[in-house]
Amino acid sequence: MTWPITIRRRVRRLLEELAQVRIEGMPLGLAREAEEILPKLRERAAPRRSTPLFAVASADKGEGAAEHRRRIRAEVMLRDGTCCAAGFVGQRCSGPPELDHFFGRGKAPETVETTWILCQRHHRMKTENVPHRAAWLRLFREHALQHGYSYAVRLAGKALALDCAQHPEAVE
């Protein structure tokens, strides 16, 4: 079984922190082991993929729709942890975190790349296009850029260009 990239990154970060633990200049037993494991992890670090995750995720024929949604939600919660729109348009977060399918169900595949976590207030605002769709597209594009999701960046860029062409008043 291969661990998701988010978990591998967290394990590597924890090992890097553990490798720094020293008493009187000498590494502790666990720190010594971490120092031995880290070079192997760095060798295996895969480059960021430019192909959409849904192409890889759909290869698992044994995964049902409910299992797929649970796995996506778990990975996105691990990655984001909290609302990705905190403080957006001056609104504080409120309500429990919710999984948001940025492009809507059916318009784009449900993947880790195309979903993010929003609090209940920001999810409602996004659904109602408050202040406008272009602002949400820009925010999601920044989110996708931050995580290196080129597929989602392209989708958001195309949608933003179309939205700005159709609604020039929304261009800031």
Beta strands, then each sheet from edge to edge (+ up, - down):
strand 1: 22-23
strand 2: 26-27
strand 3: 97-101
strand 4: 115-119
sheet 1: 1+ 2-
sheet 2: 3+ 4-
end
